[in-house]
Structures are given as structure tokens and as C-alpha cells.
Amino acid sequence: MTEPASPVIGLIAGGGQFPLLFAEAAKKRGFRVAAVAHTSETDPRLEDFADELIWVKLGQLGKIIRHFHEHRVSEAAFAGTITKTRIFRDIMPDWKALALWNKIDIRLDDSILRAIAGALADEGIEIIASTRFLEHLLFPEGLLTKKKPNAGQWEDIRFGWRLARSVGRLDIGQTVVVRERSVLAVEAIEGTDAAIRRGGQLAGSGAVVVKLRKPGQDFRFDLPATGLGTIATMAEVHAAVLAVEAGQSLLFDQAAMVVAANKAGIVVVGLRCEDDELPAQCAGCI
């Protein structure tokens, strides 16, 4: 008797380790992985995890659709980062992507990704949450490091929380950098690390970094993520605190990240709050 074919899941991969982790987890669950890797972004090691893989340039939407149809993909996930500033210099849209691009009035992160997801859905390919196999990577609640925020840092966390929520509501970015209730940097297209460097350099030392999901964040797209690289960037500019919304972002290499944060004297804390205002009693929760 012929063995039933393994189900196939699609992966649209950007940079970083997330696509590798997604592919590995999917295979452990019995899926075959049909992956699309982006030139100059995706880690070549993805070839070791995917069953079927093609390389595309940014904007080759038609090629992605053909690859998924060829391998009978009905569900796919976005995983990994794309350097957003490349859309001004490296994008090479095919006719499918160009037609879609011209239909998008507001070219913000979620607007673009929702439009792509809609185009894929029209082709019978549903975009699923990138955390489907990786819920254990969601940022935990509580204090992760030895040091706790002091009273002044708690004030900055609350101040930054309110601002980050407002910035997220406008679909501009997910991170703000503050010190002594002054705004030093707001993340936009440059990404989190660049925003931390800019804000940290202005602070001199002691900056507080607050990273939240956008209100109504779609778990299929562009989840906030932190890891060793975040701590390295913060240490570079002598930033003091990283406060992240728990359960709403990804955390990579948690054990190594905590070791690095403790070594650098950086506070790392995960907090839960659905509102714009972080309650004052949060300081007593950890």
C-alpha cells in the first residue's frame, strides 16, 4: 500500500534565524516545506531544512505563486526580516507584483503585507500565523535579568509604553527609545537596531527601549522580535532597559540573551497590558 503523502506547507523566508526555526519545527510536525528564499536576505542554510526551495529577488510575486502551485501549497507563512529600505533600490517587481503595488494607496508595513496575503489567497494560498509551530518563542512575562528597573526607569517604561502604542497604531514602527521622559528615537523604516543606536547615542547612556506589538497586530506579519543582537546593540550605546510586551513578540536565544544582558548590566522585562497606559502597580509585579 502506498504511504499517504506528507502535507506540504509553504514558507516565504526573509533574513535571520526565524525561517530556519519555522522550517525545522514544521518538519518535526510531519510537514514537507516548500520554501521561497530572498536573495541577499535569507540564510543559505535554509536549503538544509527545506524540501523544495527557490531563490527570488524582492518583488517576484509571480514566481512565488508558481512555486507554491507546483508543490500544491495551500498554506504558507511569512518568517524572517526583509531590509525595508531595499524597496527603494533593490526591488525588481514582476507584472504581478507591479499590478498589486499600484493598487496599494498607503504603503505601510501591514498594508503591503495584507495586500500580498490577499493576492496569495486569490490563488488558493492562505497565509497562516508565523508562530503556528513556535509558540514557545513568544516573549515571556516577568523579569528575565538580575537587575530590576529603578523608580525612574519605571517612569520611562510607562512613558515609552504609551508612546509606542500610539506609534504602532499609526503603523510606523514598534519601538521607542526614551530617557527621563524625553523621546530620543522612534522606529520607522530603518528597523529596531538602528533606532536603538540613534536614541542611545543621543542619551549618552541609560536609555530605555520599549518594544510593543502594534494595536491589532496580525500574527501573520512582521511580529516584533528581540534576541542577542538587540542586547549587543543596546550594550554598544550603554542603554539600560529593554521592556517588551509579553506574549506579543518573539524572543530568540533566550538563555544566551539573558546571560549577555546580565553581563552588560541591562534590565530585560516582559510586561502584559492591553491598554495604552501601563498600570503604575506593574513595578510591584516583578
C-alpha angles and dihedrals in degrees: 000000000000115000112243112256116257115251115258126225126190125227126197101196131203126174133305131044098297095088090051091050092047093050092046092049093047092052091050087056090055100261128135110226122224103190136191114204124196119228113245091010113057122075107248088223087079086083087070092057104037124080092206123020138174130181120228137179120238108282101026095126095151091056090052092052093048091050092051093046091050090056096039095245114175097165128042140167136214111227131170136022133295117202097245096206088065089078087077097052116011107037115118105185120197119215092273094053093041092053090050093046092054090055094056110094098182112039100202124135101266094038092057095044094046089052091052091047089051092051090050091047088055086058093051095261115124118204110225132195112285089223094061094115098019109058089134089070094065113117110266126232120250140033113325099182138056094249122071127208113266122227094271092048091051088055089052092048091053091045092048092045092059092047095045091052091053093047090048091051087060090050091237102122147317105239138065129184117210142167129189091353093304123122111236102169140000118201115241131151094327094072137235101294093051090048091050091050092049095047094040093053090052092048093051088210139342099052118164116220118203120189122185139167115256114257106270090013110188108227089213092069141053101331115194111259136189134180145133092322091057092054092046091054092047091049090050091062096032094246114174112204139032114193116183133181105252119232092012103079140040126259118198126197092002098179094049091043092054091048090052092046092050090049091052093043092242121152115226119189136168117211135184123214129137093196131081091243119065108220116250091231091066088093088066094052095075 
